[in-house]
Amino acid sequence: MDTYGLIICFILLYFALTGALHARFAVRASEKSRTLFCILQCVSSVALVAVGVMTALELRWLFALTAAVAASFIISVCGKKDEKNDADGAEGRADAKKAEHGTAVRIISAVAAAAVVLLPLCMLLVGAFVYPSQYGESYLGELPAKVRRLDSAGEGKVVVIGGSSVAFGLDSELLSEQLSRSVVNFGLYATLGTEVMTELCARSIGTDDIIVIAPETDRQTMSDYFGAEAVLEAFDGEAGMLGRLPARYFSKLAGAFYPYAAGKLAHGVGFSHPASGIYGAASFNEYGDIAVPRPHNTMLAGVDGTRSITLSADIATSDFIDYLNSFAEYAEKKGARVYFSFPPMNRAAVVPSEGADGSTDAEKIASDAAAYYEFFAEKLNFPVITDPAACLMGSGYFYDTNFHLNDSGVTVNTARLAADILRAEGGTKAVTVELPPEPALPEQPDRQGDEADDADTDMFVYEDYGPGLAVVGVTDAARGRTSLTLPRTHDGKTVIAVRGGAFSGCTALTELTVNDNIAQISDGAFSGCPALTRVVIRFENADLVTVGEGLFEGAPARLMLYVSESAYPSFVGNYTWYEYSSRIKTEK
């Protein structure tokens, strides 16, 4: 929510109510004065609604303010005193001119009231469908190009459906060579939802097509989750493509329409969400693959510690399984063959499930993988062509998340998928790909900086973590502080991570500063701080710090993240930070 916009709206509401009260109760005021107060009320009311929409106020605030404005019109118009009573009972003193004047005032008020009701909808429609596209250069802006590629590929194609692990995990040209078929990489972003990608694909399915569904090992992607706002952003400027989605999604799209359209209005004409490093539409090739060179792993110690992976059957909902079976039945009626596969997964991020068989973690994970395969093989009415254990790859093959591969990992994963498809198709052709060795993890960058940032180093409790330290708590001395700065070093070691609940008990804390030495911030890191409203992040590149899906778990609703104006595009366009974009502000 824009605080400044809210303040302006309350000022305008004050003027609107002032005008209404004077027009209604100022008995001795002249007709000219009443008209001026009526005009003040109308102008203030219309301006209030316009400012509320243009600054993208939270919907609850916009409704509340609009209701207050409506009440002001009820006061001034519906409750108008009888002009005859105002004349102190003197009959014959009311003239026709006064009556006409009162009618004109009522007409002005009625027109303004109608504008208050219709203006927000009209403005939102203009923002959504008349304003130029603002997401065309962003990562989500690639989706329309993927749909067009799908439509033009013809019959007999291979379509691989999934999230960003597919976008980052395939060399479609190499896969096409191995299978002697055209290939469409139809993976983009898990926040869209797996069902969205399959539904967008449905219309283009043809005879002899091969459809491979490979969602990421995550509760969101293996459910009926539908990322309505992300879908609207992806099709910004391409609204006609929304017609490819079933009508059952329209209510969710309607619910996301206000933040999407109001956000465009708030940014204004000419604004464009820029690419954030590799995360932009320009990073894709004609097949839909991420084609920007990425030679090695960029994660701290080679793994994203905020997002572990567990091969547990309970992450897939029954509704999701039913949906996949119905989609496969639909595709098979159109002459296609549907297969289920698994994404590449960073072995270092995999943790055993509770109760897994085995005496070591490796044995437990192997047991989980076998049970995971059996679950999908039993529940799905179409073939599962991949062993999940074969998808567990060394950290050196990954890039910036536990599902995104670097160049070497792409080659290995593509060769594996080609072999799986050929085997499922009953072919005898061997995969002829030279597999690259696992790249070594690069040396960690020096994250030490200004020693002045270490003034609060004794305020925290630490534990060893990888090549440095993680903040796991605070000392008693820190609990009464209103502001804290995470240090760069402690006892000669670099502070590189923040654990969940690390600041719990800091009831007076209102501001926290995070320096660019921090590489990981765990879920719930800001929980237990009821007064915390500002977290200042001193990063210029969002790629250098990873966060989990529950960063704001237990955090105050008013908490906002503040970054520099130059860093703002990097954060709001970043893969892991995107879901928090509504709570990221620029430092004033």
C-alpha positions as CSV (number, residue, x, y, z in Angstrom):
1,M,0.0,0.0,0.0
2,D,1.2,3.5,-0.9
3,T,1.2,5.5,2.4
4,Y,1.4,8.8,0.6
5,G,-1.5,7.9,-1.6
6,L,-3.6,7.0,1.4
7,I,-2.8,10.3,3.1
8,I,-3.8,12.2,0.0
9,C,-7.1,10.2,-0.2
10,F,-7.9,11.1,3.5
11,I,-7.3,14.8,2.8
12,L,-9.6,14.6,-0.2
13,L,-12.2,12.8,1.9
14,Y,-12.0,15.6,4.4
15,F,-12.8,18.1,1.7
16,A,-15.6,15.9,0.3
17,L,-17.2,15.6,3.7
18,T,-16.7,19.3,4.5
19,G,-18.5,20.2,1.3
20,A,-21.3,17.8,2.0
21,L,-21.9,19.0,5.5
22,H,-21.9,22.7,4.6
23,A,-24.2,22.0,1.6
24,R,-26.6,20.2,3.9
25,F,-26.5,22.0,7.2
26,A,-25.3,25.6,6.5
27,V,-28.8,27.1,6.9
28,R,-27.7,30.8,6.5
29,A,-25.4,30.2,3.6
30,S,-26.2,31.7,0.3
31,E,-27.1,29.6,-2.7
32,K,-23.8,30.6,-4.3
33,S,-21.9,29.3,-1.2
34,R,-23.9,26.1,-1.2
35,T,-23.1,25.6,-4.9
36,L,-19.4,26.1,-4.3
37,F,-19.4,23.6,-1.4
38,C,-21.3,21.1,-3.6
39,I,-18.7,21.5,-6.3
40,L,-15.9,21.1,-3.7
41,Q,-17.6,17.9,-2.6
42,C,-17.9,16.5,-6.2
43,V,-14.4,17.4,-7.3
44,S,-12.9,16.0,-4.1
45,S,-14.9,12.8,-4.3
46,V,-13.9,12.1,-8.0
47,A,-10.3,13.0,-7.3
48,L,-10.2,10.7,-4.2
49,V,-11.3,7.7,-6.3
50,A,-8.9,8.6,-9.1
51,V,-5.9,8.9,-6.7
52,G,-6.9,5.7,-4.9
53,V,-6.8,3.7,-8.1
54,M,-3.7,5.5,-9.6
55,T,-1.7,4.7,-6.4
56,A,-2.9,1.1,-6.3
57,L,-4.3,1.3,-2.8
58,E,-5.3,-1.9,-1.2
59,L,-8.8,-2.9,-2.2
60,R,-10.1,-2.8,1.3
61,W,-9.0,0.8,1.6
62,L,-10.4,1.8,-1.8
63,F,-13.8,0.2,-0.8
64,A,-13.8,2.0,2.6
65,L,-13.0,5.4,1.1
66,T,-15.5,5.0,-1.7
67,A,-18.2,4.0,0.8
68,A,-17.4,7.2,2.8
69,V,-17.7,9.3,-0.4
70,A,-21.1,7.6,-1.1
71,A,-22.2,8.5,2.4
72,S,-21.3,12.2,1.7
73,F,-23.6,12.2,-1.3
74,I,-26.4,10.7,0.7
75,I,-26.0,13.5,3.2
76,S,-26.0,16.3,0.7
77,V,-28.5,15.0,-1.9
78,C,-31.0,12.6,-0.3
79,G,-31.2,14.4,3.0
80,K,-31.6,18.0,1.6
81,K,-33.7,20.2,3.8
82,D,-37.0,21.4,2.4
83,E,-36.4,24.9,1.1
84,K,-39.8,26.1,2.4
85,N,-38.8,25.3,6.0
86,D,-35.6,27.3,5.5
87,A,-37.6,30.4,4.8
88,D,-38.8,30.6,8.4
89,G,-42.3,29.8,7.3
90,A,-42.7,32.9,5.1
91,E,-44.9,31.7,2.3
92,G,-44.3,32.9,-1.2
93,R,-40.7,33.8,-0.7
94,A,-39.4,30.7,-2.5
95,D,-38.9,31.7,-6.1
96,A,-38.5,29.7,-9.3
97,K,-34.9,30.6,-9.6
98,K,-34.0,29.0,-6.3
99,A,-35.9,25.9,-7.3
100,E,-34.0,25.7,-10.6
101,H,-30.7,26.3,-8.7
102,G,-31.5,23.4,-6.3
103,T,-32.2,21.1,-9.3
104,A,-28.9,22.0,-10.9
105,V,-27.0,21.2,-7.8
106,R,-28.8,17.9,-7.5
107,I,-27.9,17.1,-11.1
108,I,-24.2,18.0,-10.5
109,S,-24.2,15.8,-7.4
110,A,-25.8,12.9,-9.3
111,V,-23.3,13.1,-12.1
112,A,-20.4,13.2,-9.6
113,A,-21.9,10.2,-7.7
114,A,-22.1,8.2,-11.0
115,A,-18.5,9.2,-11.8
116,V,-17.4,7.9,-8.4
117,V,-19.0,4.5,-9.1
118,L,-17.9,4.2,-12.7
119,L,-14.6,5.9,-12.7
120,P,-12.6,3.2,-11.0
121,L,-13.8,0.5,-13.4
122,C,-13.1,2.7,-16.4
123,M,-9.7,3.6,-15.2
124,L,-8.9,-0.1,-14.5
125,L,-10.1,-1.1,-17.9
126,V,-7.9,1.6,-19.5
127,G,-4.9,0.5,-17.4
128,A,-5.4,-3.2,-18.3
129,F,-6.3,-3.0,-22.0
130,V,-5.3,0.5,-23.3
131,Y,-2.0,1.1,-21.6
132,P,0.9,-0.4,-23.5
133,S,2.3,-3.7,-22.3
134,Q,4.6,-3.2,-19.2
135,Y,5.7,-6.9,-18.9
136,G,6.9,-7.6,-22.4
137,E,10.6,-7.5,-21.4
138,S,10.1,-9.4,-18.2
139,Y,10.6,-13.1,-17.6
140,L,6.8,-13.7,-17.7
141,G,6.7,-11.8,-20.9
142,E,8.0,-14.8,-22.7
143,L,4.8,-16.8,-22.3
144,P,3.0,-15.4,-25.4
145,A,6.0,-16.3,-27.6
146,K,5.9,-19.9,-26.2
147,V,2.2,-20.2,-27.1
148,R,2.9,-19.0,-30.6
149,R,5.8,-21.4,-31.0
150,L,3.4,-24.2,-29.8
151,D,0.8,-23.2,-32.4
152,S,3.2,-23.1,-35.3
153,A,5.1,-26.4,-34.5
154,G,2.6,-28.6,-36.4
155,E,1.9,-32.3,-35.6
156,G,4.4,-34.9,-34.4
157,K,6.1,-32.5,-32.1
158,V,7.5,-33.0,-28.6
159,V,6.2,-30.6,-25.9
160,V,7.8,-30.6,-22.5
161,I,5.5,-28.9,-19.9
162,G,6.6,-27.7,-16.5
163,G,8.0,-24.7,-14.6
164,S,11.3,-23.0,-14.7
165,S,13.2,-26.2,-14.3
166,V,12.1,-27.0,-17.9
167,A,13.0,-23.5,-19.2
168,F,16.5,-23.8,-17.5
169,G,16.8,-27.6,-18.1
170,L,16.6,-28.3,-21.8
171,D,18.6,-27.9,-25.0
172,S,15.6,-28.3,-27.3
173,E,17.8,-28.3,-30.5
174,L,19.8,-31.2,-29.1
175,L,16.6,-33.0,-28.0
176,S,15.2,-32.5,-31.5
177,E,18.3,-34.0,-33.1
178,Q,18.1,-37.1,-30.9
179,L,14.3,-37.6,-31.4
180,S,14.1,-36.4,-35.0
181,R,11.1,-34.3,-34.1
182,S,10.4,-30.6,-33.5
183,V,10.5,-29.7,-29.8
184,V,8.7,-27.0,-27.9
185,N,10.1,-26.0,-24.4
186,F,6.8,-25.1,-22.7
187,G,8.2,-24.5,-19.2
188,L,8.4,-21.0,-17.6
189,Y,7.5,-20.3,-14.0
190,A,6.0,-22.4,-11.2
191,T,4.1,-19.4,-9.9
192,L,1.8,-19.7,-13.0
193,G,0.7,-23.2,-12.0
194,T,1.1,-26.5,-13.8
195,E,-2.5,-26.6,-14.9
196,V,-2.2,-23.2,-16.6
197,M,0.6,-24.6,-18.8
198,T,-1.3,-27.8,-19.7
199,E,-4.5,-25.8,-20.5
200,L,-2.6,-23.4,-22.7
201,C,-1.1,-26.4,-24.5
202,A,-4.4,-28.3,-25.0
203,R,-5.6,-26.4,-28.1
204,S,-2.4,-27.1,-30.0
205,I,-2.2,-30.8,-29.4
206,G,-2.1,-32.8,-32.6
207,T,-1.8,-36.3,-34.0
208,D,1.4,-38.1,-33.1
209,D,2.4,-35.4,-30.6
210,I,4.5,-36.4,-27.5
211,I,3.6,-34.5,-24.4
212,V,5.9,-34.8,-21.4
213,I,4.7,-33.3,-18.1
214,A,7.6,-32.6,-15.7
215,P,6.5,-30.4,-12.8
216,E,8.9,-29.4,-10.1
217,T,9.0,-31.4,-6.9
218,D,6.9,-28.8,-4.9
219,R,3.5,-28.7,-3.3
220,Q,2.5,-25.7,-5.3
221,T,3.3,-27.2,-8.7
222,M,1.7,-30.5,-7.8
223,S,-1.7,-29.0,-7.0
224,D,-4.5,-27.1,-8.7
225,Y,-2.8,-23.8,-7.9
226,F,-3.6,-21.0,-10.3
227,G,-1.4,-17.9,-10.3
228,A,-4.0,-15.4,-11.6
229,E,-2.0,-12.2,-11.3
230,A,1.0,-13.8,-12.9
231,V,-1.1,-15.0,-15.8
232,L,-2.5,-11.5,-16.3
233,E,1.0,-10.1,-16.3
234,A,2.3,-12.7,-18.7
235,F,-0.5,-11.9,-21.2
236,D,-0.2,-8.1,-20.7
237,G,-0.9,-6.8,-24.2
238,E,-2.0,-10.2,-25.4
239,A,-5.3,-10.5,-23.6
240,G,-6.8,-12.6,-26.4
241,M,-4.7,-15.5,-25.3
242,L,-6.7,-15.6,-22.0
243,G,-9.4,-17.2,-24.1
244,R,-7.4,-20.4,-24.2
245,L,-8.1,-20.9,-20.5
246,P,-11.2,-22.7,-19.2
247,A,-14.1,-20.6,-17.8
248,R,-13.5,-22.0,-14.3
249,Y,-10.4,-19.7,-14.0
250,F,-12.2,-16.5,-14.8
251,S,-13.4,-15.8,-11.2
252,K,-9.7,-16.0,-10.1
253,L,-8.6,-13.8,-12.9
254,A,-11.3,-11.3,-11.9
255,G,-10.0,-11.4,-8.3
256,A,-6.5,-10.5,-9.5
257,F,-7.6,-7.9,-12.0
258,Y,-7.5,-4.9,-9.6
259,P,-3.9,-5.3,-8.4
260,Y,-2.8,-6.0,-11.9
261,A,-4.6,-3.1,-13.6
262,A,-4.0,-0.6,-10.7
263,G,-0.3,-1.5,-10.7
264,K,-0.1,-0.6,-14.3
265,L,-1.8,2.7,-13.7
266,A,0.5,3.5,-10.8
267,H,3.6,2.9,-12.9
268,G,2.2,5.1,-15.7
269,V,2.4,5.1,-19.5
270,G,5.9,4.3,-20.8
271,F,7.0,2.2,-17.9
272,S,8.3,-1.3,-18.6
273,H,9.3,-4.0,-16.1
274,P,12.9,-4.6,-17.0
275,A,14.7,-7.9,-17.1
276,S,16.5,-8.9,-14.0
277,G,19.8,-10.4,-15.1
278,I,19.1,-13.7,-16.8
279,Y,15.4,-13.4,-15.9
280,G,14.0,-11.6,-19.0
281,A,12.3,-12.4,-22.3
282,A,15.5,-11.7,-24.2
283,S,17.2,-14.7,-22.5
284,F,15.1,-17.2,-24.4
285,N,15.9,-18.7,-27.8
286,E,13.5,-19.7,-30.6
287,Y,12.7,-23.0,-28.9
288,G,11.8,-21.5,-25.5
289,D,15.0,-22.5,-23.8
290,I,17.0,-20.1,-21.5
291,A,20.0,-19.6,-23.8
292,V,22.2,-17.2,-21.8
293,P,25.6,-18.8,-20.9
294,R,25.8,-20.0,-17.3
295,P,29.0,-22.0,-16.8
296,H,28.8,-22.8,-13.1
297,N,26.9,-22.8,-9.9
298,T,26.3,-19.4,-8.3
299,M,24.7,-20.5,-5.0
300,L,26.4,-20.4,-1.6
301,A,28.1,-23.8,-1.1
302,G,26.4,-25.0,-4.3
303,V,22.9,-25.3,-2.8
304,D,19.9,-23.1,-1.9
305,G,19.5,-23.9,1.8
306,T,16.1,-22.1,2.0
307,R,14.3,-24.5,-0.3
308,S,14.9,-28.2,0.5
309,I,13.5,-31.0,-1.6
310,T,11.7,-34.1,-0.2
311,L,10.6,-37.0,-2.4
312,S,7.3,-37.5,-0.6
313,A,4.1,-38.6,-2.3
314,D,2.0,-36.4,-0.1
315,I,3.1,-33.2,-2.0
316,A,0.8,-34.2,-4.9
317,T,-2.9,-33.5,-4.2
318,S,-5.6,-35.9,-5.3
319,D,-7.2,-33.2,-7.4
320,F,-3.9,-32.7,-9.3
321,I,-3.6,-36.4,-10.0
322,D,-7.3,-36.5,-11.3
323,Y,-6.6,-33.5,-13.4
324,L,-3.5,-35.0,-15.0
325,N,-5.4,-38.2,-15.8
326,S,-8.2,-36.2,-17.4
327,F,-5.8,-34.1,-19.5
328,A,-4.0,-37.2,-20.7
329,E,-7.3,-38.8,-21.7
330,Y,-8.1,-35.6,-23.7
331,A,-4.7,-35.5,-25.4
332,E,-4.9,-39.2,-26.3
333,K,-8.3,-38.7,-27.9
334,K,-6.5,-36.2,-30.2
335,G,-3.9,-38.7,-31.1
336,A,-1.1,-37.7,-28.8
337,R,0.9,-39.7,-26.3
338,V,1.4,-38.3,-22.8
339,Y,4.3,-39.2,-20.4
340,F,5.1,-38.1,-16.9
341,S,8.7,-37.3,-15.9
342,F,10.6,-35.6,-13.1
343,P,12.7,-32.5,-13.0
344,P,16.4,-32.3,-12.4
345,M,17.0,-31.9,-8.6
346,N,20.1,-30.8,-6.6
347,R,21.1,-33.9,-4.7
348,A,22.6,-31.7,-1.9
349,A,19.2,-30.1,-1.3
350,V,17.3,-33.4,-0.9
351,V,16.4,-34.4,2.6
352,P,14.8,-37.8,3.6
353,S,11.2,-38.0,4.5
354,E,10.1,-38.9,8.0
355,G,10.0,-42.7,8.4
356,A,12.0,-43.4,5.3
357,D,13.7,-46.8,5.2
358,G,17.5,-47.0,5.6
359,S,20.2,-46.3,8.1
360,T,21.9,-43.5,6.3
361,D,20.6,-40.4,4.5
362,A,21.6,-41.8,1.1
363,E,19.7,-45.1,1.8
364,K,16.7,-43.1,3.0
365,I,16.7,-40.9,-0.1
366,A,17.0,-43.9,-2.3
367,S,14.0,-45.5,-0.5
368,D,12.0,-42.2,-0.9
369,A,12.8,-42.1,-4.7
370,A,11.6,-45.7,-5.2
371,A,8.3,-45.0,-3.3
372,Y,7.9,-41.7,-5.1
373,Y,8.1,-43.4,-8.5
374,E,5.7,-46.2,-7.4
375,F,3.1,-43.6,-6.2
376,F,2.9,-41.8,-9.6
377,A,3.1,-45.1,-11.5
378,E,0.1,-46.4,-9.6
379,K,-2.0,-43.2,-9.6
380,L,-1.5,-42.0,-13.1
381,N,-3.3,-43.6,-16.0
382,F,-0.4,-42.8,-18.4
383,P,3.3,-43.9,-18.3
384,V,5.9,-42.6,-15.9
385,I,9.1,-42.7,-18.0
386,T,11.7,-41.5,-15.6
387,D,13.3,-42.8,-12.4
388,P,13.4,-39.9,-9.9
389,A,16.7,-41.2,-8.6
390,A,18.2,-40.5,-12.0
391,C,17.2,-36.9,-11.7
392,L,19.2,-36.3,-8.6
393,M,22.3,-34.5,-9.9
394,G,25.5,-33.1,-8.3
395,S,25.6,-29.5,-7.2
396,G,28.1,-28.6,-9.9
397,Y,25.5,-29.1,-12.6
398,F,23.1,-26.4,-11.1
399,Y,23.0,-22.7,-11.5
400,D,21.1,-20.4,-9.1
401,T,18.4,-22.7,-7.6
402,N,18.0,-26.3,-6.8
403,F,16.0,-26.9,-10.0
404,H,17.9,-24.6,-12.5
405,L,20.7,-26.2,-14.4
406,N,23.8,-24.6,-15.8
407,D,25.2,-25.3,-19.3
408,S,26.7,-28.7,-18.4
409,G,23.7,-29.8,-16.5
410,V,21.4,-28.9,-19.4
411,T,23.3,-31.3,-21.7
412,V,23.2,-34.1,-19.1
413,N,19.5,-33.6,-18.4
414,T,18.6,-33.4,-22.1
415,A,20.4,-36.6,-22.9
416,R,18.6,-38.3,-20.0
417,L,15.2,-37.1,-21.2
418,A,15.9,-38.2,-24.8
419,A,16.8,-41.7,-23.6
420,D,13.6,-41.8,-21.5
421,I,11.4,-40.8,-24.4
422,L,13.1,-43.2,-26.9
423,R,12.7,-46.1,-24.4
424,A,9.0,-45.2,-23.8
425,E,8.4,-45.0,-27.6
426,G,9.9,-48.5,-28.0
427,G,12.8,-47.2,-30.2
428,T,16.1,-48.8,-30.6
429,K,18.1,-45.7,-31.4
430,A,20.8,-44.9,-28.9
431,V,21.4,-41.4,-27.6
432,T,24.6,-40.0,-29.0
433,V,25.6,-37.2,-26.7
434,E,28.9,-36.7,-25.1
435,L,28.2,-35.9,-21.4
436,P,30.3,-33.2,-19.8
437,P,31.9,-33.7,-16.4
438,E,30.4,-32.0,-13.4
439,P,31.9,-28.5,-13.1
440,A,33.7,-27.7,-9.9
441,L,32.0,-25.3,-7.5
442,P,33.6,-21.8,-7.8
443,E,35.3,-20.1,-5.0
444,Q,32.9,-18.1,-2.9
445,P,33.2,-14.3,-3.4
446,D,34.6,-12.1,-0.7
447,R,31.6,-10.6,1.0
448,Q,33.5,-8.6,3.6
449,G,33.2,-4.9,3.4
450,D,33.2,-1.8,5.6
451,E,34.1,-2.7,9.2
452,A,31.8,0.0,10.4
453,D,28.9,-2.3,9.6
454,D,30.0,-4.6,12.4
455,A,29.0,-2.3,15.2
456,D,26.2,-4.7,16.2
457,T,28.2,-7.9,15.8
458,D,27.8,-8.7,19.6
459,M,24.0,-8.4,19.4
460,F,23.5,-11.7,17.6
461,V,23.9,-15.5,18.3
462,Y,25.7,-17.5,15.5
463,E,26.3,-21.0,14.3
464,D,28.7,-22.4,11.8
465,Y,27.2,-22.6,8.3
466,G,29.2,-23.7,5.2
467,P,32.1,-21.4,4.7
468,G,30.8,-18.8,7.2
469,L,28.3,-18.1,9.9
470,A,24.5,-18.0,10.2
471,V,22.6,-15.7,12.5
472,V,20.3,-17.9,14.6
473,G,19.2,-15.6,17.4
474,V,19.9,-12.4,19.4
475,T,21.4,-11.6,22.8
476,D,19.4,-10.1,25.6
477,A,21.0,-6.7,24.9
478,A,19.5,-6.7,21.4
479,R,15.9,-7.2,22.5
480,G,15.3,-3.6,23.6
481,R,16.9,-2.1,20.5
482,T,14.7,-0.3,17.9
483,S,17.2,-0.8,15.1
484,L,19.8,-3.4,14.2
485,T,22.3,-3.9,11.4
486,L,23.4,-7.5,10.5
487,P,27.2,-7.5,10.7
488,R,29.5,-8.5,7.9
489,T,31.9,-10.5,10.1
490,H,32.1,-12.0,13.6
491,D,35.3,-13.3,15.1
492,G,37.0,-13.2,11.6
493,K,34.2,-15.3,9.9
494,T,31.8,-13.9,7.3
495,V,28.1,-13.8,8.3
496,I,26.3,-15.3,5.3
497,A,22.9,-16.5,6.3
498,V,19.9,-15.7,8.5
499,R,17.8,-18.5,10.1
500,G,14.0,-18.5,10.7
501,G,13.0,-16.7,13.9
502,A,16.5,-15.2,14.3
503,F,15.1,-11.9,15.7
504,S,12.3,-13.4,17.7
505,G,11.7,-11.5,20.9
506,C,12.9,-8.2,19.5
507,T,9.6,-6.5,20.4
508,A,10.9,-3.0,20.1
509,L,12.7,-3.5,16.8
510,T,11.3,-1.3,14.0
511,E,14.2,-1.3,11.4
512,L,16.7,-3.9,10.3
513,T,19.5,-3.4,7.9
514,V,20.8,-6.4,5.8
515,N,24.2,-5.9,4.2
516,D,25.3,-7.6,0.9
517,N,27.3,-10.2,2.7
518,I,24.1,-12.2,3.4
519,A,23.5,-14.9,0.9
520,Q,20.5,-16.7,2.3
521,I,17.5,-15.6,4.3
522,S,15.3,-18.4,5.6
523,D,11.5,-18.7,5.9
524,G,10.1,-16.9,8.9
525,A,13.3,-14.8,9.4
526,F,11.3,-11.8,10.5
527,S,8.9,-13.6,12.8
528,G,8.5,-12.6,16.4
529,C,9.1,-8.8,15.7
530,P,5.7,-7.2,16.1
531,A,6.9,-3.6,15.6
532,L,9.2,-4.3,12.6
533,T,8.1,-2.1,9.6
534,R,11.4,-1.6,7.6
535,V,14.0,-4.0,6.4
536,V,16.6,-2.2,4.4
537,I,18.5,-4.4,2.0
538,R,21.8,-3.1,0.8
539,F,22.1,-5.2,-2.3
540,E,22.4,-4.0,-5.9
541,N,22.0,-7.5,-7.4
542,A,19.1,-9.7,-6.1
543,D,20.7,-12.8,-7.6
544,L,23.3,-12.7,-4.8
545,V,20.8,-13.5,-2.0
546,T,18.2,-16.3,-2.0
547,V,15.0,-16.4,0.0
548,G,12.4,-19.1,0.6
549,E,8.7,-19.2,-0.2
550,G,7.7,-18.2,3.4
551,L,9.9,-15.2,4.0
552,F,7.1,-13.2,5.7
553,E,5.8,-16.1,7.8
554,G,5.0,-14.6,11.2
555,A,6.0,-11.1,10.1
556,P,3.9,-8.0,10.8
557,A,1.5,-7.1,8.0
558,R,3.0,-3.6,7.7
559,L,6.6,-4.9,7.1
560,M,8.1,-3.6,3.9
561,L,11.5,-4.2,2.2
562,Y,13.4,-1.2,1.0
563,V,16.1,-1.3,-1.7
564,S,17.9,1.4,-3.6
565,E,16.3,2.8,-6.7
566,S,18.9,1.3,-8.9
567,A,18.4,-2.2,-7.3
568,Y,14.6,-2.1,-7.5
569,P,14.3,-3.6,-11.1
570,S,16.7,-6.5,-10.0
571,F,14.5,-7.4,-7.1
572,V,11.0,-7.2,-8.6
573,G,12.1,-9.1,-11.7
574,N,14.1,-11.8,-9.8
575,Y,12.8,-15.4,-9.8
576,T,12.8,-15.9,-6.1
577,W,12.0,-12.3,-5.0
578,Y,9.1,-11.8,-7.5
579,E,6.4,-13.1,-5.2
580,Y,7.3,-10.4,-2.7
581,S,7.3,-7.6,-5.2
582,S,4.2,-5.9,-3.7
583,R,6.2,-5.4,-0.5
584,I,9.4,-4.1,-2.0
585,K,9.8,-0.3,-2.0
586,T,12.6,2.1,-3.1
587,E,14.5,3.9,-0.4
588,K,13.5,7.5,-0.3
